[in-house]
Amino acid sequence: MTSGSHPLLHTSASDTAGLTPGPSDALLIIDVQNDFLPGGALAVPEGDAILPVIRELLRLPFGLIVTSQDWHPAQHVSFKTATPAGEWPPHCIAQTQGAALAAELTLPANTLAVFKGTQTDQDSYSAFGGRDAQGTSLATLLQHHGMTRVFVCGLALDYCVQASALDARTAGFQTVVITDACRGIASDLTPILTRLQDAGVTLCSSATLMPRL
């Protein structure tokens, strides 16, 4: 399977029954930032292909919308320019255009935001390692708003989306990954999807969530 193709493995109709979003469901939009889109410092292949899918998802009646963003200091431990060298080129440096969310998302005004990787010596792939501007953790925000299930989308499937989905399960939330609203870095993402399913994460396509006309 390529990064641009996300079959649902062995997901059955019974697995995706009852997935219509409602007041206790949150949509987590993971790291849809300029540096991860084509032309960015750490571009995910076909990362911009998820933008129209997410725009459609934003029309659904989720109880809460939350974005996560890498928000790194200029000398972050994950950067190849760090000492010792990290894994990634400098990206998503706080307050830069590369760290900004894609303008095409057209997010609602009541969207919440969490920021991760904000300390020079600490990294976090998972949105559950992030906090809002007041220092509140993602898990606490979700619980405060009465969320019991999270739908996860964004970039990159094999890193921050996967980590966020696994942490959501660990935190006790029912967890759904919307596969066509994600893209990954690896050329074969099947092992990632298998790992998510084995952890109790439901996989679905955006079409499964859309109202039937």
C-alpha positions in Angstrom: 0.0 0.0 0.0 1.3 3.5 -0.8 1.1 6.6 1.3 -1.7 7.9 -0.9 -3.9 4.8 -0.6 -5.5 3.6 2.6 -7.6 0.4 2.4 -9.5 -0.4 5.5 -7.9 -3.8 5.9 -10.5 -6.2 7.5 -12.9 -3.6 8.8 -16.4 -4.9 8.5 -19.8 -3.2 8.3 -20.4 -4.1 12.0 -17.1 -2.4 12.9 -18.2 0.9 11.4 -21.8 0.8 12.5 -22.9 3.7 14.8 -20.1 6.0 13.7 -22.3 9.0 13.0 -20.6 11.9 14.9 -22.6 13.5 17.8 -22.3 15.8 20.8 -19.9 13.5 22.7 -17.5 13.0 19.7 -14.4 15.1 19.1 -12.6 15.5 15.8 -8.8 15.7 16.3 -7.0 17.3 13.4 -3.4 16.4 13.8 -0.6 18.7 12.6 -2.1 20.0 9.3 0.6 22.6 9.2 2.3 24.3 6.3 5.7 22.7 6.9 4.1 19.2 6.5 2.4 20.2 3.2 3.9 20.2 -0.3 6.7 22.8 -0.4 7.1 22.7 3.4 10.3 21.9 5.4 9.1 18.3 6.1 6.5 17.7 3.5 4.3 14.5 3.7 3.7 13.1 0.3 0.2 14.2 -1.0 -0.4 15.9 2.4 -2.6 18.5 0.7 -5.0 15.8 -0.6 -6.6 15.6 2.9 -7.6 19.2 3.0 -10.9 18.8 1.0 -11.7 15.7 3.0 -11.3 17.5 6.3 -13.3 20.4 5.1 -16.2 18.0 4.6 -15.7 16.4 8.0 -15.9 19.9 9.6 -19.5 20.1 8.4 -20.5 17.1 10.6 -22.0 17.6 14.0 -19.0 16.9 16.2 -19.3 18.1 19.8 -15.7 19.5 19.7 -13.0 20.3 17.1 -9.4 20.2 18.3 -6.2 20.9 16.3 -2.7 20.0 17.3 0.4 21.7 16.2 4.1 21.1 16.5 5.3 24.3 18.1 9.1 23.9 18.3 11.8 26.2 19.6 14.5 27.0 17.0 17.0 24.6 18.7 14.6 21.7 19.2 16.1 18.3 20.1 14.4 16.6 17.1 16.2 18.8 14.6 19.2 17.5 12.6 20.9 20.8 13.5 20.7 19.9 17.2 23.7 18.5 19.2 23.5 15.5 19.1 21.6 15.6 15.8 17.9 14.7 15.8 15.9 12.8 13.1 14.2 15.7 11.3 15.1 18.9 9.4 14.1 22.1 11.3 10.3 22.4 11.0 7.3 24.0 12.6 9.3 26.6 14.6 6.9 28.5 16.9 5.4 31.7 15.5 6.6 31.0 11.9 4.5 30.5 8.8 5.7 26.9 8.6 4.1 26.2 12.0 0.8 27.8 11.0 -2.2 25.6 10.2 -3.2 25.3 6.5 -5.4 28.3 5.7 -7.6 26.0 3.6 -9.0 24.3 6.7 -11.5 27.1 7.4 -11.9 26.1 11.0 -14.9 27.1 13.1 -14.3 29.9 15.6 -14.8 27.6 18.6 -12.0 25.2 17.6 -9.6 24.4 20.4 -5.8 24.1 19.9 -3.1 22.2 21.6 0.7 22.7 21.0 3.3 20.0 21.4 7.1 19.8 21.3 7.3 23.2 22.9 10.3 22.5 25.1 13.8 22.5 23.6 14.7 19.1 25.1 11.4 17.3 24.8 9.5 16.0 21.8 6.0 14.6 21.4 4.5 12.9 18.4 1.2 12.5 20.2 -1.3 15.3 20.5 -1.9 13.9 24.0 1.5 15.3 24.9 0.3 18.8 24.0 -1.4 21.5 26.0 -3.5 24.6 25.2 -2.4 28.2 25.7 -3.6 27.9 29.4 -1.5 24.8 30.0 -4.4 22.3 29.9 -3.7 18.9 28.5 -5.7 17.4 25.6 -7.1 14.6 27.7 -8.4 17.1 30.3 -9.9 19.3 27.6 -11.8 16.3 26.1 -13.0 15.2 29.5 -14.1 18.7 30.5 -16.2 18.9 27.4 -17.8 15.5 27.9 -16.1 13.7 25.0 -16.1 9.9 25.0 -15.0 9.2 21.5 -12.4 10.8 19.2 -12.1 10.8 15.4 -8.5 11.3 14.3 -7.2 12.7 11.0 -4.2 14.6 9.8 -0.4 14.2 9.3 1.5 12.0 9.3 -0.3 8.7 9.7 2.8 6.8 10.6 4.0 9.3 13.2 1.8 11.8 15.0 -1.6 10.4 13.9 -0.6 6.9 15.0 0.8 8.1 18.3 -2.3 10.3 19.0 -4.7 7.4 18.3 -2.8 5.0 20.5 -2.7 7.5 23.3 -6.4 8.2 22.9 -7.1 4.5 23.5 -4.7 4.5 26.5 -6.6 7.5 27.9 -9.9 5.5 27.7 -11.5 7.1 24.6 -13.2 5.2 21.9 -11.0 6.0 18.9 -11.6 6.1 15.2 -9.0 7.0 12.5 -10.4 8.4 9.3 -8.0 6.8 6.8 -8.7 9.0 3.7 -8.2 12.1 5.9 -4.6 11.0 6.6 -1.4 10.7 4.7 1.9 9.1 5.8 5.6 9.2 5.1 6.3 5.5 4.6 5.6 3.9 1.2 3.7 1.1 2.9 1.4 2.0 5.7 -0.3 -1.4 6.1 1.7 -2.2 9.2 0.6 1.0 10.8 -3.1 0.4 10.1 -2.7 -3.2 11.4 -1.1 -1.9 14.6 -3.9 0.5 15.2 -6.6 -2.1 14.6 -4.8 -4.5 17.0 -4.9 -1.7 19.6 -8.7 -1.4 19.3 -8.8 1.6 17.0 -11.6 1.6 14.4 -10.6 2.5 10.9 -13.1 4.1 8.6 -13.4 6.3 5.5 -15.0 9.7 5.5 -17.8 8.4 3.3 -18.9 6.2 6.2 -19.6 9.3 8.3 -21.4 11.3 5.8 -25.2 11.5 6.0 -27.0 9.3 3.5 -29.0 11.4 1.0 
